[in-house]
Amino acid sequence: VQLVESGGGLVQPGGSLRLSCAASGFTFSRYGMRWYRQTPGKEREWVASITSDGGGTNYADSVKGRFTISRDNAKKTVYLQMNSLKPDDTAVYYCHLPTALPGSWGQGTQVTVSS
Protein backbone atom coordinates (compact mmCIF):
# COMPACT_ATOMS: atom_id res chain seq x y z
CA VAL A 1 0.00 0.00 0.00
CA GLN A 2 1.19 3.48 -0.82
CA LEU A 3 -0.65 6.75 -0.31
CA VAL A 4 0.86 10.03 -1.49
CA GLU A 5 -0.80 13.33 -0.58
CA SER A 6 -0.26 16.59 -2.42
CA GLY A 7 -1.84 20.01 -2.80
CA GLY A 8 -1.08 21.58 0.55
CA GLY A 9 0.33 25.04 0.98
CA LEU A 10 -0.15 28.51 2.41
CA VAL A 11 -3.52 30.15 1.86
CA GLN A 12 -5.23 33.22 3.26
CA PRO A 13 -8.33 32.91 5.43
CA GLY A 14 -11.37 32.45 3.24
CA GLY A 15 -9.34 30.83 0.52
CA SER A 16 -9.49 27.35 -0.99
CA LEU A 17 -7.22 24.39 -1.56
CA ARG A 18 -7.72 20.97 -3.09
CA LEU A 19 -5.77 18.08 -1.63
CA SER A 20 -5.13 14.90 -3.59
CA CYS A 21 -4.13 11.45 -2.42
CA ALA A 22 -2.80 9.04 -5.03
CA ALA A 23 -3.16 5.40 -4.05
CA SER A 24 -1.36 2.29 -5.21
CA GLY A 25 -0.70 -1.27 -4.10
CA PHE A 26 -4.29 -2.29 -3.47
CA THR A 27 -7.64 -2.45 -5.25
CA PHE A 28 -8.63 1.15 -4.66
CA SER A 29 -12.22 0.82 -5.85
CA ARG A 30 -13.03 -1.73 -3.14
CA TYR A 31 -12.24 0.47 -0.16
CA GLY A 32 -13.64 3.50 1.56
CA MET A 33 -11.12 6.23 2.26
CA ARG A 34 -10.67 8.89 4.92
CA TRP A 35 -8.94 12.19 5.51
CA TYR A 36 -7.49 13.15 8.90
CA ARG A 37 -5.54 16.13 10.16
CA GLN A 38 -3.15 16.78 12.99
CA THR A 39 -1.61 19.80 14.68
CA PRO A 40 1.42 19.68 17.00
CA GLY A 41 0.55 18.45 20.46
CA LYS A 42 -2.89 17.21 19.48
CA GLU A 43 -4.28 13.83 18.48
CA ARG A 44 -4.98 13.10 14.86
CA GLU A 45 -8.52 14.25 14.04
CA TRP A 46 -10.86 12.60 11.56
CA VAL A 47 -12.05 15.04 8.89
CA ALA A 48 -14.05 13.17 6.26
CA SER A 49 -14.88 9.72 4.86
CA ILE A 50 -16.08 8.41 1.53
CA THR A 51 -17.44 5.00 0.55
CA SER A 52 -15.78 2.78 -2.03
CA ASP A 53 -18.09 3.91 -4.83
CA GLY A 54 -18.16 7.54 -3.76
CA GLY A 55 -21.88 7.41 -3.09
CA GLY A 56 -21.64 8.10 0.61
CA THR A 57 -19.72 10.76 2.50
CA ASN A 58 -19.43 11.94 6.09
CA TYR A 59 -17.78 14.98 7.64
CA ALA A 60 -16.63 16.24 11.00
CA ASP A 61 -18.87 19.01 12.28
CA SER A 62 -15.92 21.40 12.16
CA VAL A 63 -15.66 21.15 8.35
CA LYS A 64 -19.23 20.32 7.29
CA GLY A 65 -20.44 22.67 4.58
CA ARG A 66 -16.90 23.84 3.76
CA PHE A 67 -15.02 20.68 2.78
CA THR A 68 -15.94 18.10 0.15
CA ILE A 69 -14.42 14.65 -0.16
CA SER A 70 -14.55 12.92 -3.54
CA ARG A 71 -12.76 10.20 -5.45
CA ASP A 72 -11.89 9.07 -8.95
CA ASN A 73 -11.57 5.30 -8.97
CA ALA A 74 -10.15 5.29 -12.50
CA LYS A 75 -7.30 7.51 -11.30
CA LYS A 76 -7.05 5.78 -7.89
CA THR A 77 -7.17 9.17 -6.24
CA VAL A 78 -9.17 10.67 -3.39
CA TYR A 79 -9.61 14.42 -3.05
CA LEU A 80 -10.43 16.93 -0.34
CA GLN A 81 -11.76 20.24 -1.59
CA MET A 82 -11.42 22.81 1.17
CA ASN A 83 -13.26 26.11 0.90
CA SER A 84 -13.73 29.03 3.28
CA LEU A 85 -10.56 28.05 5.08
CA LYS A 86 -9.95 29.28 8.60
CA PRO A 87 -6.76 29.57 10.66
CA ASP A 88 -8.05 26.65 12.77
CA ASP A 89 -7.82 24.45 9.66
CA THR A 90 -4.03 24.74 9.79
CA ALA A 91 -2.67 21.20 10.14
CA VAL A 92 -0.92 18.35 8.42
CA TYR A 93 -3.54 16.50 6.40
CA TYR A 94 -3.33 12.74 5.92
CA CYS A 95 -5.28 10.33 3.79
CA HIS A 96 -5.95 6.91 5.27
CA LEU A 97 -6.99 3.50 4.07
CA PRO A 98 -8.99 2.15 7.00
CA THR A 99 -7.22 -1.18 7.34
CA ALA A 100 -4.31 -2.47 9.40
CA LEU A 101 -2.12 -2.89 6.32
CA PRO A 102 1.35 -1.34 6.37
CA GLY A 103 1.42 1.94 4.49
CA SER A 104 -2.22 2.73 5.21
CA TRP A 105 -1.29 6.32 6.10
CA GLY A 106 0.25 8.80 3.71
CA GLN A 107 3.15 11.06 4.66
CA GLY A 108 0.87 14.06 5.01
CA THR A 109 0.68 17.48 3.39
CA GLN A 110 0.91 20.74 5.31
CA VAL A 111 -1.94 23.23 5.09
CA THR A 112 -1.35 26.65 6.61
CA VAL A 113 -4.13 29.22 6.74
CA SER A 114 -2.74 32.62 7.59
CA SER A 115 -2.82 36.21 6.45
HELIX and SHEET records of a PDB file:
HELIX    1   1 PHE A   28  ARG A   30  5                                   3    
HELIX    2   2 PRO A   87  ASP A   89  5                                   3    
SHEET    1   A 4 GLN A   2  SER A   6  0                                        
SHEET    2   A 4 LEU A  17  SER A  24 -1                                        
SHEET    3   A 4 THR A  77  MET A  82 -1                                        
SHEET    4   A 4 PHE A  67  ASP A  72 -1                                        
SHEET    1   B 6 GLY A   9  VAL A  11  0                                        
SHEET    2   B 6 THR A 109  VAL A 113  1                                        
SHEET    3   B 6 ALA A  91  HIS A  96 -1                                        
SHEET    4   B 6 MET A  33  GLN A  38 -1                                        
SHEET    5   B 6 GLU A  45  ILE A  50 -1                                        
SHEET    6   B 6 THR A  57  TYR A  59 -1                                        
END                                                                             
